[in-house]
Amino acid sequence: MENEEVRELTASLPLTIEEEYEMQQTWLNDQDKCTFIILSNERFDQTHNEIESMIGDVNLFLNDSDDIHCGEIEIMIADETARQKGYGMETLYTFLRYATEMLNITRFIVKIGLKNLPSIALFTKKLQFQTIQTSEVFQEVTMERHVNEEFIQLLHTKTPNYRIDLYDKLTITTEKV
């Protein structure tokens, strides 16, 4: 990722393209991670090209050995022109629903840089995450959201067209684009 602002907001490291491909392969094979690539519907309708339509990603880390139903979530809208257009919110509603229904997640954690005010507002105001820790050393806030009936109802209301299409055979292309 070349955008320094996005790297700072998401606490990402600068990786070469080779490192990005290597990271992608580890994510494919790891059992403790889940990632979705975010595409712009508008771009895809115009270009019919998934690569050109990519605007970000959302990730879930299953890294709490004391709570196998807890997932740490991250979202990044890397394309600046796609920010503040609802993609992040739509993606989160869908991804959170998927994680609760398919992965049995009952508690979500998010860690956000203290300077990333738009993300803090999104998680607190729209999704009612509660702050559980603020670290001045790491300059981040940790928030959580427990899954309850009210939250499930919110996710269902916000994702009326939600569905999962299963594939009999999924072809994974390792060819570099």
Secondary structure, 3 states (H helix, E strand, C coil): CCCHHHHHHHCCCCCCHHHHHHHHHHHHHCCCEEEEEEECHHHHHHHCCHHHHEEEEEEEECCCCCCCCEEEEEEEECCHHHCCCCHHHHHHHHHHHHHHHHCCCCEEEEEEECCCHHHHHHHHHHCCCEEEEEECCCCEEEEEEECCHHHHHHHHHHCCCCCCCCCCCCCCCCCCC
